[in-house]
Amino acid sequence: MKRFFTVFMVTIFVFGLANAQQKAVKGFHWQKADQPEFVAGPWIESSNSVNESFEGATFPPAGWAKLNPDGGTGWTTHTYGTTPSGWTGPATTAPSATAGLKSAYCTWNTGGAVGNDQWLVTPQILNVQPGDQLKFWIGAYATYADLVEVKISTTDNNNPASFSTAVASIVPTQGWTYKTYDIGALVTAGSNIYIGFREYVADNMVDGDAIMLDEVSAGGDPIPVEFASFRASTVGTTVNLNWSTATETNNRGFQVERSAGATPFVAVGFVEGKGTSTSINEYSFTDANLATGSYTYRLRQMDYDGTYSFSDPVVVEVANPTEFSLSQNYPNPFNPSTLINFSLATDAKVVLSVYNVLGQEVATLVNGTLGAGMHSVNFDASMLNSGLYIAKINASGVNGQSFVSSIKMMLNK
């Protein structure tokens, strides 16, 4: 029986869940920079969990099961931005920014007998503990008399009668609703369970709604990022950071933070994450032109919902440079200012000047004695015309060593 539905859907409210508590920083592990640093995943609250958004090419996903006592085809998938199969009317929208492109879906024409009886069952969830939760989005396209029962089985996943522990009986409302249930309070600690979602028509008539299910998570909190390694090494005055992840869930990315000595951490860069992934992913970040000293780095892993967690920190030593050098300015071309970096192998008398193409000196940036190490000087050319400029350094070390070098810089206004 084909159905027609022409009334526009009510506005869908997206309820983001944010973890307002900042995750605690783990203890420091002091070690040499050339030794690998292992960082464990931030949270593992049970030995197994389910996190599914139904994005795969096959349905049901691996480990999931469909039960169809009514003889129908049962749950399938629906693609957002389209009208549900068997209906006419507006296209659907996802419940959240992280929901992906598809949902699990059932309706009147996926059921068999009058009234429907369609089950979608999770993989087995091991070692359920107090505090473990079931969370999911549930949505209805219209306002028919459907019910969705959520039940637990501690024995098997292929017999509806085995699902004897009731979690909830939901009357889906038009639009999306986010549900959270404390499954850890419903079973004995350490239980291994299956969770079944059963859709049927409450008034036992042919009429039935279009029901959508998305972002199902059960068990302990999902591990946002499981780190495999985090390493730091130095090349001269540059620190190279490398890390890898074993799994990622809704990972927006990593804010790289640095502390010099005992100073507070400051953000020095950001590296995009892979969203959700079960593959090994490699990341790197370079922090250049550092002064001599001890530096501590950590990663602030950030989810799409704004929650975050810190990695273990790694500590690295930047030693005095072994030679004099003048680095290319950055940025180049520039407007109106740029940074000029140079290194001194020993304490030295330094003159750093800037000249135009006619050889005329237009600025003296340094004229004095500086200590050994890496130095950075800002050149502000806001009062100069566009064109080519030359920065020249003349350094006389206390050990008698002399150094002269120059770089070309382009001012584009």
N, C-alpha and C positions, 0 to 999 in steps of 0.2 A: 504494500500500500504506500504509494508515494505521498509525501507530505509537503505542504507548502507553508513557508514561514516568511512573512513579509515585514514584520515589525522589527525595527532596528534594535540591536542589542543595547542594553544599558551600558553606561560607561564602566569600564573595567578598572577597578582599583588594584594597583600593585602594592602589595604590602611587603616591603623589604624587611628582612630580619637582620639586625645589626648586633654584633657582640660589643657591648659598651665597655667591657672590661679589657683593659690592656693586658696582653699576655706578659708574664714575667720574663725577665732576661735571665738566661741560664748563666752558670758560673763561668768565669774566665778560664781558658786553657792556655797557659803561656808555653810557647815552644818556638823553635827556630822556624824561620819563614819557609825553608825548603822542605819541611816535613808536612805531609798531608794532614789536614784537619777534617775529622769525620764529625758530621752534624746530624743527629738523629731527627726524624720527623717530629714536628711540634706536638701533635696529640694523637695518641692511640688509646681509646677508651674501652674498646672491646676487641677481641681477636679477629672479628670479621664485621663487615658492614655492607650495606647495599646503598649505592648512589647511582641512580638511573634517570636519564632524561630522554630516552627512547630516540636517539639520533642515528642509531645503526641502520644498516641496509636490510637487516633481517629482523623479523618479529615473530614471536617474542624474543627479547634479547637473550643472550647466553645465560643459562641457569634459570630463567623464568619459565613459567608454564601457563597454558590456557586449559581451563576445564569448561566444557559446554554441555551440561546436563540437558539443556533444552534442544540440543541437536543443531544449533546454529553454527555459524562460522566463528563467532566470538570476537574478542577484543582484537583490534588492529591498530594502525597508526593514522594520524591525521596531520596534514601539513598546514601550518599557520599561513594566513594570508589567502586562504581558499575557503569556499563554502563546504561544510561537512557533507560527506556522501549521503545521498538520500534526502537532502534538504535543498531549499532555495532560500536566499536571503543574503545578508552581509557576510563578508569574510571574517574569519576569526583572527584574534591577535594573541600573542604569547602572554603568559602571566607575569613574566619578569624579563629583565635584560639578559639573564643567564640561561633562559629556558631553551634556547636553541631554536630549531626550525620545526620540530615535530612533537606530538604528544601521543600517548596511548589513547585509544578511542573506541567506544562502542555505542550502538544506537539501535533503533527498532529493526533495521534490516540486517543487522549482524546476529540478532537473536533468532531462535527457532520457534519454539512453542509460544503460545499466547502468554504474555507476562514476562518473557525473557528469564534467563538464569545463566549469566555469563561471569566467569571467574578469571581473574588475572592474579597469578601467584608469584611471589618473589623467590629468588634463590634462598637456600638455607642460610640463616644468620646464626653464627656460632657464639656461644658463651655470652649470652645476654646478661647484662649487669644492671643493678639499680641505677637509675638516671638515664639509661639508654632510651632514645626517643624514636618515634616514627613521624616523619614530616613529609608533606606533599601538597601540591596544588591540585584542586579539583574544580572543574568548571562544567556548566550546563549551557546548552545553546538556547533552550527555551524554558518552559515552565510546566512540563508534564510531571506525572506522579511517579517518578523514579525514586528508588532508594539504592544507596550503595552501602553495603555492610562491609566492615573491615574486621577480619577474624584471624586468629592465630591457631596454627596446628603445631604440636610438638612431636608429631610422629611421621607424617608423610605429606607430600604435596599433590597427590593425585586422587584424593577422595574427599569430596565436599564435606562428608560427615565427620572427617577428622578435624575440621576447623571448629573447635568447640569453645574456644576462649574469645569472647566478644571484646573488640576494641572500641568500635563505634558503629552507629547506624546513622548515616548521613542523608539528609534530604538536600540534594544539590540545588543551589539557587543560580539564577541566570547570571552569567559572568563567572569570575574566578574567586575562589576562597582558599586561603592558606590554612592548613590543618596541622596541629601538633598534638601527639599523644605520647604518654609515658608508658611505653611497653615494658620497661624494666620493672614496673610495679605490678604487672599482670601475670608474670611467670616467675618460677623459682630461679634465683641467681644461678647462672651457669647453663641455663637451658639453651638448646638449639631449636630454632623455630623457623617456620614459614609463615608469611603473612599473605592472606588472600583478600582481594578486592572483588566483591560480588555485586553485580548490577542486576536489578530486577524491577519490574513495574509493580508498584504497591497496590494499585487497584485491579491488578490481574486482567487488564484489558490490552488490546493490541497496541494502543498508544504507548509510546516510549520516547524519552528525550535523547539528545546526543550528549554523551558524557565524555569528558576529557580528563586525563590524569597526567601530571608532569612533575619532574624534579622530585622523585621519590627518594628519600634517604631514611635508612633505618639502622639501628645499632648505635655504636658510639659516634660522636661528632665526626664528620668526614675529615680526613687528613688534608688540609689545604695544600701543603707541600711536604713531601718526604725527601729530605736532603740525602744525597749519597756522599758528597764531599764538599769541602770549602777550603781553598788553599790560597796562600799569598806568597809572592816571591818578588825580588827586586832585581832590576837591571839599572845600575847607576842610581839616578834619582827618581826612577819610575817604579811604581808598585803595580804588579800584575795580579789581579784577582781572578780565580777560576773556580767555578762551582758546578755541580751537576745535581739533578733531581731524578728520583726514581718514579714518582707520581706527582701529579698536580691536579687540584680541583678548584675551578673558578679562580685561577691565579692571574691577577692583573699584572703583577710584576714585582721587581725587587728594587727598593730604594737603597742605594749603597751609602753607608754612613761611616764617617771617619772621626776618630778622636786622636789628637796629638798630645802625647803625654797624659796628663790627668785632666785635660780639658773636656767639656761636654761633647757628645757626638753631634756632628753636623752632616747634613746631606751633601754628597758630592756628585751624585749621578743617579740615573734610573735606567733599568734594563727591563724591557717588556717580557712578560711571561708567556706561557703557551696555553693559557686558559685551563682546559681540562685535558689531561694526557696521562696515559699509563706507560709511556715509553721513556727511556733515558733521554734527558735533555741537557745539553752543555751550554754554559754561559760564561762570559768573561767581561772584565771591566779594567780599564787602564787609568791609573791616577798618576799623572806626570808632573815633573818639575817640583819635587818636594824638597823641603829643607832637610838638613841632617836631623835625625832624631828617631824616636820610637812612635809608631802609629798602630792604633787598634782599629780594625774594620769589623763591621757587622752588616747583615742584610736584614732589612725590614721587608718581609714578604707581605704583600698587600693583596687582599681579595677584591673582587668587583663591588662587594657591598660595603667596603670601607674598613672591615676588620683587618687586623694585621698581627704578625708574630715575628719575633726576632730569632735569627740564627745564633748559634754560638759565635763569639768573637774570635778573630785571629789577630795575632800581633806580629809586626814586622819591623825590622830596624833598617833605616836608610842611613848608610855610612857617608862620610865625607867623600866628595868626588876625588878621583885619582888624577884628574887632568883639568886644565882650563878649557872652557868651551863657551861659545856663543850660539844660542839656538835661534832658529827662524822665529820671527814674531808671530803672534797669534791674536786675533785673526789677521789674515793677509790675503787679499786687500782688506782695508779697514776704514771705518768712518764712525766717529772721529778719533777713537783711541784704540790702542793695541798694547799687548804685553810683550816685553822683551825679557827673555830669561837667559841667565848665564851662570856658569859654575866656576868656582875658584878652588884649586887644589890646595892652596895655602892662604893665609892672610895676605892681603895685597892692597897696594895703592891702585885705585881704579878710577879711570875717566871714561865715561860713556856719553858720547855726543851723537847728535843727528845733524846731517848735512843735506842740502838740496843738490840737484844735479850740477849746479854751478860751483860746487865745492864750498859754498857758504854755510857756516855753522848756524843752525836755526834753533837748537836746543841743547843744553847740557843737562843730562839726566842724573849723572853720578859724578862726583868729584871728591873723593875721600878714601879712607881706609875701610875695607870690609873684611869680615872674617871668612875663613874657608867654608865652603858649602854652596848651596844653590840659592840664587837670588832672582827676584822678579821685579821689574820696574815698569810702571805704566807710562806710555807716551801719549799725551793728549795733543792732537793736531787740529783742534777746533779752530784755531786762528790762522791756519796755513791753507794754502791753495792745494787743489788736487794735483797729484803728480807723484813722481818717484822720489823717494828719500832713502838715505843710507845711514844706518846706525853703525858706529865704529866704537870698539872697545880697546882700551890700552891698559893692561894690567901689569904691575911690577910686584912679584911675590917677595915675601920676606926671605925666601930661600935663594933669591937672586934670579929666579926664573921670570922671563918676560913673555907676555902673550898679547898679540894684536890680531884682531879679526873684525870683519864687517859683514853686514847683511843688507839686502835690498828690501825696501818696504813700499807698498803702493797704497796711496791715499786716494780713495774714490768718494767724492762728495756728490 
